Amino acid sequence: MFDVIVAQLQVAEVEVAQLQVTELEVADMEVVQIQVAQLQMADMEVVQIQVAQLQVAEVEVAQLQVTELEVADMEVVQIQVAQLQMADMEVVQIQVAQLQMAEMEVVQVHQVAQLHLAEMKLAEMQVAQLQVAQLAQLEVA
């Protein structure tokens, strides 16, 4: 009977040992599952951070591109304004030159007209002097 008790104790010890091994295996599996879940969450967080950083970088690049376009637009507008101002100045200079030429022509025409008037008056005076001289000769004769 002692042998039966020893045998039962040995069976009980084996069963306890098997239970302990099973509990350890289950505990190990749970730890592994927790670690895998934590790694997956960490990976997701890293991916989310990387996506967020990429989106921020894309927004910054887009903002830089918009700023560069705005600066380029401003430079084009400034060039156009400068060209218009230069063109306006050239038109004004041309108009001033044309006016000066027209004024000179008017002055020349006026001077020519005065010269003709003076010549006509001179001729009238000469005619009058001749007439006076002729009258004087007639009276003397």
VOGU-3710 file (C-alpha; in Angstrom, 3 decimals, decimal comma):
1> mfdvivaqlq> 0,000/0,000/0,000  2,901/2,246/0,646  3,942/1,674/-2,937  0,500/2,807/-4,114  0,770/6,033/-2,087  4,259/6,688/-3,423  3,024/5,996/-6,926  0,059/8,339/-6,387  2,408/11,007/-4,992  4,648/10,640/-8,008
11> vaevevaqlq> 1,642/10,933/-10,353  0,481/13,976/-8,408  3,960/15,524/-8,652  4,019/14,900/-12,421  0,568/16,443/-12,775  1,632/19,471/-10,693  4,812/19,770/-12,755  2,757/19,539/-15,981  0,329/22,185/-14,661  3,213/24,457/-13,750
21> vtelevadme> 4,786/23,987/-17,175  1,403/24,648/-18,826  0,893/27,764/-16,679  4,392/28,987/-17,582  3,761/28,315/-21,263  0,436/30,178/-21,095  2,106/33,025/-19,180  4,940/33,135/-21,738  2,432/33,206/-24,605  0,535/36,048/-22,907
31> vvqiqvaqlq> 3,782/38,003/-22,402  4,739/37,400/-26,032  1,288/38,512/-27,197  1,514/41,650/-25,023  5,001/42,397/-26,394  3,831/41,881/-29,983  0,821/44,144/-29,364  3,097/46,794/-27,829  5,500/46,561/-30,777  2,608/46,851/-33,235
41> madmevvqiq> 1,288/49,902/-31,378  4,782/51,415/-31,277  5,187/50,749/-35,014  1,803/52,379/-35,693  2,775/55,396/-33,600  6,094/55,685/-35,453  4,274/55,420/-38,802  1,725/58,025/-37,682  4,537/60,348/-36,564  6,350/59,827/-39,869
51> vaqlqvaeve> 3,156/60,492/-41,856  2,502/63,617/-39,791  6,091/64,799/-40,369  5,758/64,155/-44,106  2,478/66,072/-44,214  4,038/68,989/-42,335  7,056/68,888/-44,667  4,726/68,852/-47,705  2,777/71,830/-46,327  6,044/73,702/-45,694
61> vaqlqvtele> 7,252/72,928/-49,238  3,891/74,036/-50,650  4,083/77,253/-48,607  7,616/77,880/-49,863  6,483/77,297/-53,442  3,548/79,683/-53,005  5,884/82,264/-51,459  8,342/81,849/-54,341  5,483/82,278/-56,831  4,253/85,380/-55,001
71> vadmevvqiq> 7,773/86,847/-55,017  8,118/86,017/-58,724  4,709/87,632/-59,401  5,784/90,735/-57,481  9,025/90,901/-59,470  7,083/90,567/-62,748  4,669/93,299/-61,642  7,578/95,536/-60,639  9,241/94,928/-64,014  5,960/95,701/-65,809
81> vaqlqmadme> 5,464/98,876/-63,767  9,041/99,942/-64,490  8,529/99,249/-68,202  5,273/101,217/-68,202  6,955/104,102/-66,391  9,794/104,056/-68,906  7,323/103,913/-71,780  5,350/106,809/-70,258  8,562/108,813/-69,887  9,487/108,084/-73,504
91> vvqiqvaqlq> 6,006/109,149/-74,676  6,242/112,325/-72,594  9,714/113,046/-73,984  8,468/112,475/-77,536  5,457/114,732/-76,900  7,673/117,432/-75,387  10,043/117,210/-78,360  7,105/117,410/-80,788  5,687/120,409/-78,950  9,062/122,130/-78,978
101> maemevvqvh> 9,389/121,476/-82,705  5,858/122,750/-83,314  6,590/125,863/-81,254  9,771/126,427/-83,232  7,817/126,074/-86,477  5,199/128,548/-85,228  7,950/130,973/-84,219  9,609/130,545/-87,625  6,311/131,133/-89,455  5,655/134,177/-87,273
111> qvaqlhlaem> 9,155/135,505/-87,965  8,730/134,946/-91,707  5,364/136,736/-91,587  6,938/139,676/-89,720  9,762/139,751/-92,243  7,231/139,885/-95,108  5,355/142,665/-93,334  8,566/144,592/-92,795  9,518/144,117/-96,452  6,069/145,309/-97,534
121> klaemqvaql> 6,315/148,382/-95,304  9,794/149,067/-96,615  8,534/148,779/-100,177  5,617/151,106/-99,367  8,032/153,596/-97,837  10,293/153,380/-100,868  7,295/153,914/-103,163  6,222/156,867/-101,035  9,754/158,319/-101,152  9,831/157,916/-104,916
131> qvaqlaqlev> 6,467/159,615/-105,216  7,650/162,450/-102,998  10,828/162,773/-105,070  8,814/162,764/-108,294  6,455/165,396/-106,927  9,393/167,484/-105,853  10,882/167,215/-109,348  7,575/168,186/-110,889  7,301/171,192/-108,714  10,822/172,233/-109,534
141> a> 10,252/171,830/-113,205
//
